[in-house]
């Protein structure tokens, strides 16, 4: 399937060490994270543990700490760091000329259970 890229926001719209939420109709939101090195990651805004809002967590390195129970989630993969287990859906993205793009097909698809 061909990727159709959709502009979501500018990199500068995402707070450093924070996240921006992309709302989706009748589907769980997507969280776009920015770390201190200006790397951008996109995950389902739902911790694999109890569904906590990862967008409200603290970003450090390439991880985010869930605000509910402090699980550490690896931003590149969406998977919990051992000893915790489980993954949340990650989304394809690209950054060009300061714009963040997500795959429109992934955005429109229902969340998959990892």
N, C-alpha and C positions, 0 to 999 in steps of 0.2 A: 504494500500500500504506500502510495506517495505521501510524503509529509507535506502538509499545508501549514505554513508558519503564520501565526497570528501575533501581532504586536500586542504586548500586555502592558508594558510601562517602560520608563527609562531606568537605567541602572541607578541613577541619582534619586529616583522615587522610592528606592528601597533603603531603609536606614541601615547603616553599617552595624553589624552584629545584631541585626533584626530581620523582620520579615514584612512582606506585604501580602494581603489575602486577595485571592481571585475568587469571587463568588460565582457559583454555577447554579443554574435553575434546577431545583429538586435533586441535586447531587452534593456530596460533601465538597467543601471549599478546597482550593489548592493554595498552598503557602509557598511564596518565593522568598528564599533566604539570601542574604549577602553577608559574607564573612569579612574579616579585617583585611584580607588580601583582595577584596572585590571579586571573589569567586561567587557565582550565582548558582543556586540549586533550587529545584522545584519538587515538592513532595505533597502528597495528600495531607491536608491539615488535620490529621487524626493519628494520635499515637497508637501503635499496635497493642499497647497494654490495655488501657481503659478508654481509648478514644479522646484523650486530652488534646486541646488545641495547640499543636506544635508551634504555630505562629506566635504564640504568647510566651514561648520558651526563650532561654538564654542561648545565644549562638556563641560557640568558642571553637577555634580551629575549624575543622570540617564536621562539627557535630552540633546538635541542639539538645538542650536538656528540657524534657517535657515538664511543664509547670505543675502538673498534678502529682506525680510520684518520682520526679527527677530521673526518669529513664534517659539514658543518652542514646540518641539516634544518629547514625552515620548519615550525613547529608548526601554524599555521592550515591549511596545504595538504598537509603531508606530503612536500613536494618538496625535493630537494637544492638548495642555493644554488650558482649558477654559480661556478666553471667545472664543478662536478660536476653530473651529470644523473641523473635517476631519481626515482621517488616511491614512498612506502609508503602503504598504505591509511589514510585518516583515518576516524574514526567520529563520527557525530552524537552530540551531547551537549547536556544542558541542566543548569543549576544553579538550584535553587529552595530557598529557606529553608535554605541551607547544605548541601544534599544534592546529590550529583552523580548524574545519570541518564544511562545510555546506551540507545540504541535496541536493544531485545531482538532484533529481527529481524536487525540487522546483527551483533550478537554471536553469534547462532546460525549465521549464514551462514559458509560457507568463505571464507577470505581470497581476495580477487581480486588477480590480478597487475596491477600498474599499468603 
